[in-house]
Amino acid sequence: MAEEEPYRLYLREDQIPTQWYNLRADMPEPPEPMRLPNGKIAEAADIAPVFCDELVRQELDDETAWFDIPEEVMEMYKVYRPSPLCRAYNLERALGTPAKIYYKFEGNNTSGSHKLNSALAQAYYAKAQDLDKITTETGAGQWGTALSEAAAHFGVDLDVFMVKCSYNQKPFRRSIMRTFNATITPSPSDTTEIGRKMLAENPESTGSLGTAISEAVERAMNVPENKGRYQLGSVLNQVVLHQSIIGLESYTAMEELGVYPDIVIGCAGGGSNLGGLIAPFMRDKINGTHPDTRFIAVEPASCPSLTRGRYAYDYADTGQTCPLVKMYTLGNGFLPSPDHAGGLRYHGMSPVVSKLKHDGYLEAVAVKQTDVFAAAEEFARLETILPAPESAHAILQAIEEAKKCAETGEEKVILFGLTGTGYFDMFAYDAHRNGEMVDHVPTDEELEAGFATIPSIEGIQ
Ligand SMILES: Cc1ncc(COP(=O)(O)O)c(C=O)c1O
């Protein structure tokens, strides 16, 4: 069948954006400011011991709409970008839908996901600040892999705390990180105070992202001469800023095709790919150019921060060492069940994404992992990309929306973010094939136990 649009549209190298877009500058109200445990609004000096100076500047700036991408980062972006905007013709035909389905595929680099977009920026700023070491956590392993790759490129020493269940389940994730010279420690570990405390409370603990973050922050703070910093792969404003490259490229590519999305869909763990993908389209909704575009965040039913969480100030980590951000949260002590989409097992959500949801600009849905893997398998067979379980959350919702179009006959344009590949998730794919996968949906009582760990701050909440 002759089709006018290509299956994959690759922009030219000179069409890669040279600036990141900061949606906060155009939001009717910016997200709530970061605070310290005493309620005081965090200033640069308060968080500079933890994060690189330039990243602090980006984090706290709600006014500057465009940030130049450093030359050195641009050079590396060119190695794997522009990423393709794909038309899911095969999926459309299989669904018998009049909808046009597009996806922005970010899995086309060694780390296998969008995480490299922010990792390169963060490692670059660490190098520019002449640090001795950076530290981070990784859950599913994509962020750790991406930061390892970026740190190796810029010649920065990296320690990764990897959630223990992933460490055990994904040995080859470890191998890639080691290839890029990173040091990997399973978390909780006995190498930090907070890790030892967690192990004393529960020697069998298989870890959580919240605990791994605490361990990584502690390690960074103990690097001599204040030469260590911690880096986070999601949630923070700076990460959403870097990920705007996804949305900006999608925007240009869709302009070239002469289409505009009616619905934009992204999976949401800490909210960085979603926040980046939607940024320029959300600007159009906010300024009234395209007021009717729908934006949908898709999260796991096992870790439903946006759909069942509280909009409150909470710590980003279980050890309560990070500053507080206002977000949809299940409580920093919430322990997610072992869902296979490790990258979506996080108690909180980006303040930008949270604010958009709270103010009615963004919808959210929670889906079960058995349905997600059924969609992932169907997609793999039709589109020949094996999606990461996280990404497959967006696929499932795109399919749902396209099926509705098949019923109503509406020719909607659907855009979703395909954030990465799932080649290291074959235990999970096998579990699904073998019929061994179960859906964990927390009860209201279980959620209450998590909410009880949200701090009260005098005069604030
Ligand atoms: C492939 C993939 N997609 C999505 C996510 C979710 O992160 P975020 O919500 O920050 O985009 C992750 C996190 O690890 C991931 O690895």
PDBQT file of the ligand as one rigid body, heavy atoms in Angstrom, charges set to zero:
ROOT
HETATM    1  C1  LIG A 501      12.419   3.304  29.589  1.00  0.00    +0.000 C 
HETATM    2  C2  LIG A 501      11.886   4.168  30.675  1.00  0.00    +0.000 A 
HETATM    3  N1  LIG A 501      10.764   4.860  30.447  1.00  0.00    +0.000 NA
HETATM    4  C3  LIG A 501      10.223   5.648  31.402  1.00  0.00    +0.000 A 
HETATM    5  C4  LIG A 501      10.800   5.749  32.648  1.00  0.00    +0.000 A 
HETATM    6  C5  LIG A 501      10.137   6.609  33.658  1.00  0.00    +0.000 C 
HETATM    7  O1  LIG A 501      10.862   7.737  34.030  1.00  0.00    +0.000 OA
HETATM    8  P1  LIG A 501      10.316   9.180  33.770  1.00  0.00    +0.000 P 
HETATM    9  O2  LIG A 501       8.916   9.223  34.298  1.00  0.00    +0.000 OA
HETATM   10  O3  LIG A 501      11.228  10.069  34.517  1.00  0.00    +0.000 OA
HETATM   11  O4  LIG A 501      10.378   9.439  32.318  1.00  0.00    +0.000 OA
HETATM   12  C6  LIG A 501      11.982   5.069  32.927  1.00  0.00    +0.000 A 
HETATM   13  C7  LIG A 501      12.640   5.186  34.235  1.00  0.00    +0.000 C 
HETATM   14  O5  LIG A 501      13.546   4.485  34.580  1.00  0.00    +0.000 OA
HETATM   15  C8  LIG A 501      12.533   4.260  31.907  1.00  0.00    +0.000 A 
HETATM   16  O6  LIG A 501      13.655   3.590  32.124  1.00  0.00    +0.000 OA
ENDROOT
TORSDOF 0
